[in-house]
């Protein structure tokens, strides 16, 4: 501080600066100090600015100008710091990487070491196993070789023994040399004739010797002798046979020796010199078709190269079946070759009779190229017995003994069983014998296994070369049934008494046949094929599975598996394939009525399937296949009546298994069983609720029986879990009544139900009393343990004028009947008489039944029912309805209500004598009295007031709630005048009036914005007067001039006239107001014109929607017609208002009336012109639309331009 003062003092004394250059040699000293002479060492303090190479701007003293940029220095230091840090990190990373690589290498080396060690160990183990296997194989080969040698030795011994026995038999056979002393008689068999030829003419032929040793085939043997005779005769005559045709066809079922005979035929032709070559090519139709023409040509070339021979084509019909591509082309190639190669190559065809018929029809030239038919008939019982004996002896070298002998009773029985299939296509003959022998061998093996397992020490072993009675013909059916698990399970099923009795009856028939077989008496003919009739959920498929196994246990089927033919159909070939796959099994065809499409036009595909079933399925004993047709009774009966008659012969409905619906007790048992299986319990109350629900559901079509229980349980599980989540369920695995029906106690609350249901209604006291009486009857009969249905009527007549509550009462009656447990649902099916009447002969009956089916378990409300007495089709509908009400399917399973005017309903009762007894209960509906109309109007407006209150609008209806005597008297007078009109609709029109008053009131938007809506006396009275005027004008309308073309149009049927569908939706359609939220909010009602009686002549014919009119056109037409009605109402209101208006208002009204009169006059002229033009042949009224006019039917339109 002192220094500064001093300097300041000095500077103040020396005002001049020194001016000498400072150390920077650039700037001069600006101080006033003269003490220093030499300023060269004085640092320059002047502040300078500069920008470095990196763009940093810095300020610094001039003496430090050579120093580097401070910011650059800081950045460099920061960079060096980061580089140092990154260097350290990189160094650490490289160290970690090197360490990782070292550890990884060590681990990989160790892994490789263990892999190598494991591989060496596995190879050593594999070598040990291989060595052990080789040792075992060697031992097995040694043992097999030993056994083979023993078998070979035994076989050789058997052959020697067989030869010895044959020689002994041959030595015992008497000489065939004819005794010259005996009278000569011709041979009776082909074999005798051949033996005679060998003796008399020294004939020789090894093929014929083999053929004659074959069992049966007498016709084939005779044909061979005829061919030999022909050849021998030609040789004696010196005639060449090179041009003769020796091609033949072998026709017959499988297992009859066709292939063996074909080989013998080839040898035979060679031996008699018909062909030179010895080649025998055996193939099939499918193989030849797959080879194609080129392959077939090569085959023939190969035979010709060998000198000729025989080509045997088995199953030749495959060439024309359509399943082998190219078969037809190959056949067309073979036909000329058969002719060209005569004498060199002989073609032999084989196949089944029926299939070969279609094969020969492919080309007319086929039969002539194969002139010889060798028919292989099915073997007789005696021949089958010989075949069985031959095969048993061949299999066991004549060592096997059979109880009662190889030709004894039991072998005869089994061959007769085989012979039951004789004559049907596909009968296996010798193949069936082989399959039967395999079954016998299996039964013997099972018996021997059980006997050997039960042997006690010291007991002798059973004889392996002995077939018992049970081995051959199987166990007794009664014993088999006792050991059948399927029969036990079927017996344990709940209900199904009729089915169990039917199965038991079949088993008894099998047992009786077993006794008859032992007595060698004809058996009782029966069929395994059955029809299962019943509703869903009655166990048809389950019983079908058990039935299959029972048949197998009884030995009636070889396999016994069930085979569900879900894809049966689509084509004849596929149906055949499915039927073939069901061999030895039970084929279950569920919903079999689907094979019949119904209707008058048959479906060729379904028809082909049924025809195939008829052709392939044979209802004969011994058939190793069972077909079950499952379905609903009515549908299957209809199918059998309209399809191939052969189906009913193969599946007789008289022997069908009837699956009746389960009764309540059986349903309860099924419920308990299902609950036990699913580890659930149920309260007694809940069980009662479930059974009540099932009883109501029973009224629905196709009641699901046990399936309905599954549905209820699944829904109960979901509700139970929800209630558990909410903490409302008492038990973890026990159902309560609320789990099944949340309103399960509705029946207990029924005293208040009806009154609450009709709360807010007017004039329905009698209906309420009637329904309450029904409820009392139901409760009383239930306490007496009686069925209340028998004492409660289900058919009603509702008589009364329109708008008196018929439809709404019907709907509420459905709720009451549902709560009483009589209906499956409270739903109302609302129809008119038109919905029951058909359009052509045979259409009405099914239409009525379809409607009744739809209404099962519900309420069927038929409005305008009196129209069912008019016209032929309508009366047919009524007759059908009367008939159906007593059928079991519909009786007391739905509520039927016929509604209409009292006079018309009474007239309807006289059209059918059965109507009165079937509809005993009548409910009469009266029109409202003026006082009741006023009460109803007040109630309706009060309801509207409540709605507006929530929207902050105060609707003032004090004029109705507290009316003056004069006002109320005026309104009652208006209602009385309205009631005198024919078109008055009582409560319905009161609703219309309330809406009209409300709509008029809300036009005053200014008051409405202030939250006020006054309903004044004047407003109510004016709307009443407007309705009176409008309704009177409808009744006073004169008829317009008729169309000149009207006589060309047939008169419409006499019926109640209905206006075009200009309908209004109303809150209540009857003599009531339902203020509760649950009542229906809207209902279609028809305005006054629709209430015209038959005596009222309409201005135009009753319009109906023309065919082809789109919904858009029709809806617009209705809107335009409604606009005309509103326009007419406004006109009538103007007429009335002009008398009460003031002078100024009357002038305005008159001006509008004049304009309206002019418009009405022009419109009347145009409509008259349209009527005269006859554009609409039905003479319907014309409705004004935008740009022209359209007839009330909707299909004809005339533009304004066309009318000018």
Helices and strands as residue ranges (DSSP letters): H 2-13, E 47-51, E 57-61, G 62-64, H 70-172, H 190-200, H 206-213, H 218-237, E 248-252, H 258-271, E 279-284, H 285-305, E 309-314, G 316-319, H 327-340, E 345-351, H 353-360, H 366-369, E 372-376, H 381-396, E 401-402, H 409-419, H 430-453, E 466-467, H 469-473, H 477-482, H 485-492, H 497-518, E 530-534, H 540-553, E 562-564, H 572-581, E 586-589, G 592-595, H 604-616, E 626-631, H 633-642, H 645-650, G 653-655, E 657-659, H 664-677, E 681-682, H 684-697, H 706-725, E 734-735, H 737-740, G 744-746, H 750-757, H 765-783, G 788-791, E 795-800, H 806-819, E 828-832, G 833-836, H 844-855, E 859-863, G 865-869, H 872-884, E 895-900, H 902-909, H 913-918, E 921-925, H 930-949, E 954-956, H 958-961, H 965-979, H 987-1001, H 1005-1009, E 1012-1014, H 1017-1036, G 1046-1048, E 1063-1065, E 1084-1086, G 1088-1091, H 1111-1140, H 1143-1173, E 1182-1185, E 1188-1191, E 1197-1199, H 1200-1203
